[in-house]
Amino acid sequence: MRSDRLDRAKLLKELRTLIVNGSPGLDGSLSDGASLIASGLVESTTLVSVALWVEDRIGREMNLADFDLAVEWDSIDAILDFVQRHAARPGGHRSRHG
């Protein structure tokens, strides 16, 4: 089922829904490359939801202090790239959410 978890089109739909639902000022017209963090479009509570979603997709917990969120996660495309990069890495333990 790993390929199901990493299907980019499916991940894109899930992530876009999560971000739009968690950010009242956004709508479905948000582009995949739009700045989310540097622009202030998403709030910290939405980022926590995104972090939990990412952990579920990569199959392990993350230490958010290990990387710069504003660089690694500043767009939907960047978050999806992060998921695909980190899901390919062996090791770590299963997420607490799945």
C-alpha positions in Angstrom: 0.0 0.0 0.0 3.0 2.3 0.1 2.4 3.4 -3.5 -1.1 4.5 -2.5 0.3 6.7 0.3 2.7 8.3 -2.1 0.5 8.9 -5.2 1.2 12.6 -5.8 -2.2 13.4 -7.2 -3.9 11.9 -4.2 -1.5 13.6 -1.8 -2.1 16.9 -3.5 -5.8 16.6 -3.1 -5.5 15.6 0.6 -3.0 18.4 1.4 -4.9 21.1 -0.5 -8.1 20.2 1.4 -6.3 20.2 4.7 -4.7 23.6 4.1 -7.8 25.3 2.7 -10.0 23.9 5.5 -7.6 25.0 8.1 -7.1 28.5 6.7 -10.5 30.4 6.5 -9.1 33.1 4.2 -8.0 30.6 1.5 -10.1 29.0 -1.2 -9.5 26.2 -3.7 -7.8 28.5 -6.1 -4.5 28.4 -4.1 -1.7 27.5 -6.5 0.6 24.6 -5.7 3.6 27.0 -5.7 2.1 29.8 -3.7 4.0 30.8 -0.6 2.2 29.6 2.5 4.5 30.4 5.4 6.6 33.4 4.3 3.4 35.1 3.1 1.5 34.4 6.3 -1.3 32.6 4.4 -1.3 29.7 6.9 -1.3 29.9 10.7 0.6 27.8 13.2 -2.4 25.6 13.9 -2.7 24.7 10.3 1.0 23.9 10.2 0.5 21.5 13.2 -2.2 19.7 11.2 0.2 19.6 8.2 3.0 18.2 10.4 0.7 15.4 11.6 -0.4 14.7 8.0 3.2 14.5 6.9 4.1 12.1 9.7 1.2 9.9 8.7 2.5 9.8 5.1 6.1 9.2 5.8 5.4 6.6 8.5 7.3 8.2 11.4 7.4 11.1 13.7 9.5 14.1 12.8 11.5 16.6 14.9 10.3 20.0 13.4 13.4 21.6 14.8 15.6 19.6 12.4 14.7 21.6 9.4 13.5 25.1 8.4 9.7 24.9 7.8 9.8 28.3 6.0 12.1 26.8 3.4 11.0 23.1 3.3 7.3 23.7 3.6 6.6 27.1 2.1 4.3 25.7 -0.7 2.1 22.7 -1.4 4.7 21.6 -4.0 7.5 21.8 -1.4 5.5 19.8 1.2 4.8 17.1 -1.3 8.4 17.0 -2.4 9.4 16.7 1.3 6.9 13.8 1.8 8.2 11.9 -1.2 11.9 12.5 -0.2 11.4 11.4 3.4 9.0 8.5 2.7 11.7 6.9 0.7 14.1 6.8 3.6 14.2 3.6 5.7 14.2 3.7 9.4 12.3 5.6 12.0 9.3 4.2 13.7 5.7 4.1 12.7 3.6 7.2 13.1 1.4 7.4 16.2 -1.5 8.2 13.9 -1.7 5.2 11.7 
